[in-house]
Amino acid sequence: MSGSRHAVKPEETARWVFNRIADVYAARPAYPRELIDALAALCPGGRSIGDLGAGTGNIALPLAERGFEVVAVEPAELMLEQLRDAAVSRGLAVRTVHAAAEALPLEKESLGLAVIADALHFLDVERVAKELLRVLARRGALAVVTVELG
């Protein structure tokens, strides 16, 4: 499995395919408002939301606009830079973390909601599950978002 995504560390910037497409990723359509509404309803008041595989912020930014404390975790540094720039330009406080979802540098029980949007197929699900058990607060929620074209 040495050629898989799981063998690539976040600090190996040149090996992350999403660093190579970061400049065009903003062309991706935004998620519908109804999805953001549904995600917001899942988070207990006062808890942080973790966006795992946050990309350029298509989930993190709209949730931050609603006043949530958002932690955007992204292994592709160039995507994370775009997310940071977008947050600053909109006056939003989004905590950005350069890391993989399989090794979250987050406190135990620090998230009320974890969101994995269009990224599950890139993750080592077993390792991520262990991390989620550690970082999700008691009665926290996990939302997995997938997209069907058609």
C-alpha positions as CSV (number, residue, x, y, z in Angstrom):
1,M,0.0,0.0,0.0
2,S,3.0,2.3,-0.3
3,G,1.4,4.1,-3.2
4,S,-1.8,4.9,-1.5
5,R,-3.0,8.2,-0.1
6,H,-2.6,6.7,3.4
7,A,1.2,6.4,2.9
8,V,1.5,10.1,2.2
9,K,2.1,12.4,5.2
10,P,0.7,16.0,5.2
11,E,4.2,17.4,5.3
12,E,4.9,15.8,1.9
13,T,3.3,18.7,0.1
14,A,4.4,17.8,-3.4
15,R,2.8,14.3,-3.1
16,W,-0.7,15.6,-2.2
17,V,-2.8,15.7,-5.4
18,F,-5.1,18.4,-3.8
19,N,-2.1,20.8,-3.6
20,R,-1.8,20.5,-7.4
21,I,-5.5,21.3,-8.0
22,A,-6.0,23.9,-5.2
23,D,-5.9,26.8,-7.6
24,V,-9.0,25.5,-9.5
25,Y,-10.9,23.9,-6.6
26,A,-12.8,27.1,-5.9
27,A,-14.8,26.4,-9.1
28,R,-16.5,23.6,-7.3
29,P,-20.2,24.5,-6.6
30,A,-21.2,25.4,-3.0
31,Y,-23.2,23.0,-0.9
32,P,-26.9,23.9,-0.7
33,R,-28.1,26.0,2.2
34,E,-30.4,23.2,3.3
35,L,-27.3,21.0,3.9
36,I,-25.7,23.7,6.0
37,D,-29.0,24.1,7.9
38,A,-29.1,20.4,8.6
39,L,-25.5,20.3,9.8
40,A,-26.0,23.3,12.0
41,A,-29.0,21.6,13.6
42,L,-26.8,18.6,14.6
43,C,-24.4,20.6,16.7
44,P,-25.2,21.2,20.4
45,G,-24.9,24.8,21.5
46,G,-21.4,26.0,22.3
47,R,-19.6,23.1,20.8
48,S,-17.0,23.2,18.1
49,I,-17.5,21.7,14.7
50,G,-14.7,19.9,13.0
51,D,-14.6,19.8,9.2
52,L,-12.3,16.9,8.3
53,G,-10.9,17.2,4.8
54,A,-12.0,20.8,4.8
55,G,-10.6,21.6,1.4
56,T,-11.1,25.3,0.6
57,G,-13.9,25.7,3.1
58,N,-17.2,24.8,1.4
59,I,-18.5,23.5,4.7
60,A,-16.3,25.3,7.2
61,L,-17.0,28.9,6.0
62,P,-20.8,28.7,5.8
63,L,-20.9,27.2,9.3
64,A,-18.5,29.9,10.7
65,E,-20.8,32.5,9.1
66,R,-23.6,31.2,11.3
67,G,-21.4,31.8,14.4
68,F,-20.1,28.3,15.0
69,E,-16.6,27.7,16.2
70,V,-15.1,25.7,13.3
71,V,-11.9,23.7,13.2
72,A,-11.0,23.0,9.6
73,V,-8.6,20.1,9.3
74,E,-7.0,19.6,5.9
75,P,-3.8,17.7,4.8
76,A,-3.3,19.7,1.6
77,E,-1.5,22.9,2.7
78,L,-2.4,24.9,-0.5
79,M,-6.1,24.1,0.0
80,L,-5.8,25.2,3.7
81,E,-4.1,28.5,2.6
82,Q,-7.1,29.3,0.4
83,L,-9.5,28.5,3.2
84,R,-7.5,30.8,5.6
85,D,-7.5,33.6,3.0
86,A,-11.3,33.2,2.4
87,A,-12.0,33.3,6.1
88,V,-9.9,36.4,6.6
89,S,-11.5,38.2,3.6
90,R,-15.0,37.4,5.1
91,G,-14.0,38.4,8.6
92,L,-14.5,34.9,9.9
93,A,-12.6,33.1,12.7
94,V,-11.9,29.6,11.5
95,R,-9.2,27.6,13.2
96,T,-7.2,25.8,10.5
97,V,-5.2,22.7,11.2
98,H,-2.7,21.2,8.8
99,A,-3.2,17.5,9.5
100,A,-4.8,14.3,8.3
101,A,-8.0,13.0,9.8
102,E,-6.3,9.9,10.9
103,A,-4.1,11.8,13.3
104,L,-6.1,14.7,14.7
105,P,-4.1,17.1,16.9
106,L,-7.3,18.0,18.8
107,E,-8.2,17.7,22.4
108,K,-10.2,14.8,23.7
109,E,-14.0,15.4,23.5
110,S,-13.4,18.8,21.8
111,L,-16.0,18.5,19.0
112,G,-19.7,18.5,19.2
113,L,-19.9,17.7,15.5
114,A,-17.5,16.2,13.0
115,V,-18.2,16.6,9.3
116,I,-16.6,14.5,6.5
117,A,-17.9,15.9,3.2
118,D,-17.0,14.2,0.0
119,A,-13.8,12.9,1.6
120,L,-14.6,9.5,3.2
121,H,-13.2,7.5,0.2
122,F,-9.8,9.2,0.8
123,L,-9.6,8.2,4.5
124,D,-8.4,5.2,6.4
125,V,-11.8,4.7,8.0
126,E,-10.6,2.5,10.8
127,R,-8.0,5.0,12.0
128,V,-10.4,7.9,11.6
129,A,-13.0,6.1,13.6
130,K,-10.6,5.8,16.5
131,E,-9.8,9.5,16.3
132,L,-13.4,10.4,16.2
133,L,-14.1,8.4,19.3
134,R,-11.4,10.4,21.0
135,V,-12.3,13.9,19.8
136,L,-16.1,13.8,19.7
137,A,-17.8,15.0,22.9
138,R,-20.3,12.8,24.6
139,R,-23.4,12.8,22.5
140,G,-21.5,14.4,19.7
141,A,-22.5,13.7,16.1
142,L,-20.8,12.6,12.9
143,A,-22.1,13.8,9.6
144,V,-20.9,12.1,6.4
145,V,-21.8,14.0,3.3
146,T,-21.7,12.3,-0.2
147,V,-22.8,13.7,-3.5
148,E,-24.6,11.8,-6.3
149,L,-24.4,13.3,-9.7
150,G,-27.3,12.8,-11.9
